[in-house]
C-alpha cells in the first residue's frame, strides 16, 4: 500500500468511519491469466465505497453530496467535491424522467491527485452518459491544459468502462481479442466534459492521469440509481447487468 497497492488500491475510504476492516483475497490459481487495464483496484474500490455512501445517504434521508461533506475531514477533498457540485448546479437541479445525476470523489491511491465528478445520464434502451463535470486538485499546476486533458481522458475512459467494456472468454482463453469484439465508447457517445482545476502553487505537483477514472464510474452508477431506482452491482452497467441487479 505504501506504493499505491494493486487490488487494494483506494480500498481504505478517506471518509470518517469509526469501525473499519479492509481485506484482500488473492487467487493464485486461475484458468486465464489476468491483470488490470488501468487504475488497478481503484476502479472497483472507489465505486464500491461511493455506492455505500449513496445508500447510507438514502437511508439517512440526506442529499448525497451533503452526506459526503458530513463525513469528510480532508479540506482538499471537500474543496473538489463542492466545486464539482457547483459546476453541475447540483443543489438546484430538477428531476426529469429517465435522467439522473450522480457524484463520485476520491484521492487516487489516497496519496495522489484529488478528483470529484458529477455525471448526468439518460436511460434509453441502454444507459448513455451525457455530461461530466470534473473538479481536480494536483497541487501546483505546471501545465493546465495538459492536466485538464488528463482528467478528461481518464473520465472518458471511465465512462467506456462503466457502460461498455467487458472481456469475453471461454474455458481456455480470451475471445474478445479484436476491437470488433471488444466494445468501447464511440465518438458519438462521448459525454460533454467540463473540467476545472483548483491550483495550489504552494503544494507539490501530483500526477493526474488516473485520478478521474474511478470517480467517474462511481458517479455514473449513482446517476443510474437516480434515473432508474436500480443500484448497479456489476460492471459494465449494461441492460442485462442492470436487470440482474433489479431482480
C-alpha positions as CSV (number, residue, x, y, z in Angstrom):
1,X,0.0,0.0,0.0
2,X,3.0,2.3,0.5
3,X,3.5,2.2,-3.3
4,X,-0.2,2.6,-4.0
5,X,-1.4,-1.0,-3.8
6,X,-2.7,-3.3,-6.5
7,X,-6.1,-4.9,-5.8
8,X,-6.5,-2.9,-2.6
9,X,-5.7,0.5,-4.2
10,X,-8.1,3.0,-2.7
11,X,-9.6,0.2,-0.7
12,X,-9.3,2.3,2.5
13,X,-12.1,5.0,2.5
14,X,-11.0,8.6,3.2
15,X,-14.3,9.2,4.9
16,X,-14.6,9.3,8.7
17,X,-15.7,5.8,9.5
18,X,-15.5,4.7,13.2
19,X,-15.1,0.9,12.6
20,X,-13.3,-0.4,9.5
21,X,-11.8,-3.7,8.3
22,X,-10.3,-3.9,4.8
23,X,-9.2,-7.3,3.5
24,X,-7.8,-8.5,0.2
25,X,-8.2,-12.1,-1.2
26,X,-5.6,-13.2,-3.7
27,X,-6.5,-16.1,-6.0
28,X,-3.3,-17.9,-7.0
29,X,-4.9,-20.4,-9.4
30,X,-6.9,-19.0,-12.3
31,X,-7.8,-20.6,-15.6
32,X,-6.8,-17.5,-17.5
33,X,-4.0,-15.0,-16.7
34,X,-5.5,-11.7,-15.6
35,X,-4.3,-8.2,-15.0
36,X,-5.5,-4.6,-14.7
37,X,-6.1,-2.4,-17.7
38,X,-6.0,1.0,-15.9
39,X,-6.3,2.1,-12.3
40,X,-5.9,-1.4,-10.8
41,X,-8.1,-1.8,-7.7
42,X,-9.1,1.8,-7.6
43,X,-11.9,1.5,-10.2
44,X,-13.8,-1.2,-8.2
45,X,-12.9,0.1,-4.7
46,X,-13.9,3.7,-5.3
47,X,-17.1,2.6,-7.0
48,X,-18.0,0.3,-4.1
49,X,-17.2,2.9,-1.4
50,X,-19.1,5.7,-3.2
51,X,-22.1,3.3,-3.7
52,X,-22.2,2.6,0.1
53,X,-22.1,6.3,0.8
54,X,-25.0,6.8,-1.6
55,X,-27.0,4.0,0.1
56,X,-26.2,5.4,3.5
57,X,-27.3,8.9,2.4
58,X,-30.6,7.5,1.2
59,X,-31.2,5.7,4.4
60,X,-30.5,8.9,6.4
61,X,-32.7,10.9,4.0
62,X,-29.8,13.2,3.2
63,X,-28.5,14.6,-0.1
64,X,-25.6,12.5,-1.4
65,X,-23.2,15.5,-1.6
66,X,-24.2,16.8,1.8
67,X,-23.8,13.3,3.3
68,X,-20.3,13.1,2.0
69,X,-19.3,16.5,3.3
70,X,-20.5,15.5,6.7
71,X,-18.0,12.6,6.7
72,X,-15.0,14.2,5.2
73,X,-12.2,15.8,7.1
74,X,-9.8,16.3,4.2
75,X,-10.1,20.0,3.2
76,X,-8.9,19.3,-0.4
77,X,-11.4,16.6,-0.9
78,X,-14.1,18.9,0.4
79,X,-13.0,21.6,-2.0
80,X,-13.1,19.5,-5.2
81,X,-16.5,18.0,-4.1
82,X,-18.0,21.4,-3.5
83,X,-16.5,22.7,-6.8
84,X,-17.9,19.9,-8.9
85,X,-21.3,20.2,-7.3
86,X,-21.4,23.9,-8.0
87,X,-20.3,23.4,-11.6
88,X,-23.1,20.9,-12.2
89,X,-25.7,23.0,-10.5
90,X,-26.3,20.1,-8.1
91,X,-28.3,22.0,-5.5
92,X,-30.8,23.5,-7.9
93,X,-31.1,20.6,-10.3
94,X,-34.6,19.5,-11.4
95,X,-35.5,15.8,-11.8
96,X,-36.5,14.5,-15.2
97,X,-38.0,11.1,-16.0
98,X,-35.3,8.8,-17.4
99,X,-32.5,11.1,-16.4
100,X,-30.3,11.1,-13.3
101,X,-27.2,12.7,-11.8
102,X,-24.6,11.1,-9.5
103,X,-21.4,12.0,-7.8
104,X,-18.1,10.4,-7.0
105,X,-15.0,11.7,-5.3
106,X,-11.6,10.2,-4.4
107,X,-8.0,10.9,-3.9
108,X,-6.1,8.5,-6.2
109,X,-4.1,5.9,-4.2
110,X,-5.1,8.0,-1.2
111,X,-1.8,9.8,-1.8
112,X,-2.1,11.3,-5.3
113,X,-4.4,13.8,-7.0
114,X,-8.0,14.6,-5.9
115,X,-10.9,14.3,-8.3
116,X,-14.7,14.9,-7.9
117,X,-17.0,14.0,-10.7
118,X,-20.7,14.7,-11.3
119,X,-22.3,12.6,-14.1
120,X,-25.6,13.0,-15.9
121,X,-27.0,10.0,-17.6
122,X,-30.0,9.3,-19.8
123,X,-31.7,5.9,-19.6
124,X,-32.9,4.8,-23.0
125,X,-32.7,1.3,-24.5
126,X,-29.3,1.4,-22.7
127,X,-27.6,4.0,-20.4
128,X,-25.9,7.0,-22.1
129,X,-23.7,9.4,-20.2
130,X,-24.5,12.9,-21.5
131,X,-22.4,15.2,-19.3
132,X,-19.5,15.1,-16.8
133,X,-18.4,17.9,-14.5
134,X,-14.9,17.4,-13.0
135,X,-13.0,19.3,-10.3
136,X,-9.4,18.4,-9.8
137,X,-6.5,19.2,-7.5
138,X,-3.0,18.2,-8.5
139,X,-1.3,20.7,-6.2
140,X,0.8,23.1,-8.2
141,X,-0.4,23.1,-11.8
142,X,2.5,23.3,-14.2
143,X,0.7,22.8,-17.5
144,X,-3.1,23.5,-17.0
145,X,-4.1,22.3,-20.5
146,X,-2.2,19.1,-20.1
147,X,-3.7,18.4,-16.7
148,X,-7.2,19.1,-17.9
149,X,-6.7,16.8,-20.8
150,X,-5.6,14.0,-18.4
151,X,-8.7,14.4,-16.3
152,X,-10.9,14.5,-19.3
153,X,-9.3,11.4,-20.9
154,X,-9.4,9.4,-17.7
155,X,-13.1,10.3,-17.3
156,X,-14.0,9.3,-20.8
157,X,-12.2,6.0,-20.4
158,X,-14.1,5.6,-17.1
159,X,-17.3,6.2,-19.0
160,X,-16.4,3.5,-21.5
161,X,-15.5,1.0,-18.7
162,X,-18.7,1.8,-16.8
163,X,-21.1,1.4,-19.8
164,X,-19.5,-1.0,-22.3
165,X,-16.1,-2.5,-21.8
166,X,-16.1,-6.3,-21.0
167,X,-13.6,-9.0,-21.7
168,X,-15.2,-12.2,-23.1
169,X,-13.6,-15.6,-22.6
170,X,-14.2,-19.3,-22.8
171,X,-12.7,-22.0,-20.6
172,X,-9.3,-21.7,-22.2
173,X,-8.7,-18.2,-23.5
174,X,-9.9,-14.6,-24.0
175,X,-12.2,-14.4,-27.0
176,X,-12.7,-10.6,-27.3
177,X,-9.2,-10.2,-28.8
178,X,-10.1,-7.6,-31.5
179,X,-11.6,-4.1,-31.5
180,X,-14.6,-5.5,-33.3
181,X,-15.3,-7.9,-30.4
182,X,-14.2,-5.7,-27.5
183,X,-16.8,-2.9,-27.0
184,X,-15.6,0.7,-26.4
185,X,-17.2,4.1,-26.3
186,X,-17.8,5.6,-29.8
187,X,-17.1,9.2,-30.6
188,X,-20.8,9.8,-31.0
189,X,-21.4,8.6,-27.4
190,X,-18.7,10.7,-25.7
191,X,-20.2,12.9,-23.0
192,X,-19.7,16.6,-22.8
193,X,-16.9,17.2,-20.3
194,X,-16.2,20.3,-18.2
195,X,-13.0,20.4,-16.1
196,X,-11.9,23.0,-13.5
197,X,-8.7,22.8,-11.6
198,X,-8.0,24.1,-8.1
199,X,-4.5,25.4,-8.4
200,X,-2.3,25.2,-5.2
201,X,1.1,26.7,-6.2
202,X,2.3,26.2,-2.6
203,X,1.8,22.4,-2.8
204,X,3.9,19.7,-4.6
205,X,2.6,18.8,-8.0
206,X,1.0,15.4,-8.5
207,X,0.2,13.1,-11.4
208,X,-3.3,13.4,-12.9
209,X,-3.6,10.5,-15.4
210,X,-5.8,8.1,-13.5
211,X,-7.4,10.4,-10.9
212,X,-10.7,10.9,-12.6
213,X,-11.4,7.4,-13.9
214,X,-12.8,5.7,-10.7
215,X,-14.9,8.7,-9.5
216,X,-16.5,8.8,-13.0
217,X,-17.6,5.2,-12.8
218,X,-19.0,5.8,-9.3
219,X,-20.8,9.0,-10.4
220,X,-22.4,7.1,-13.4
221,X,-23.5,4.4,-11.0
222,X,-25.2,7.0,-8.7
223,X,-26.8,8.7,-11.7
224,X,-28.3,5.4,-12.9
225,X,-29.8,4.8,-9.4
226,X,-31.4,8.3,-9.5
227,X,-32.7,7.7,-13.1
228,X,-34.0,4.1,-12.6
229,X,-34.0,3.3,-8.9
230,X,-31.6,0.5,-9.5
231,X,-28.2,0.2,-7.8
232,X,-25.7,-1.2,-10.3
233,X,-23.9,-4.3,-8.9
234,X,-21.7,-5.4,-11.7
235,X,-19.6,-3.8,-14.5
236,X,-20.4,-2.8,-17.2
237,X,-23.7,-1.2,-16.5
238,X,-25.4,-2.9,-19.4
239,X,-29.2,-3.6,-19.6
240,X,-28.5,-7.3,-18.8
241,X,-26.4,-6.5,-15.7
242,X,-28.9,-3.8,-14.5
243,X,-31.8,-6.3,-14.9
244,X,-29.9,-8.8,-12.7
245,X,-29.4,-6.0,-10.1
246,X,-33.1,-5.3,-10.1
247,X,-34.1,-8.9,-9.7
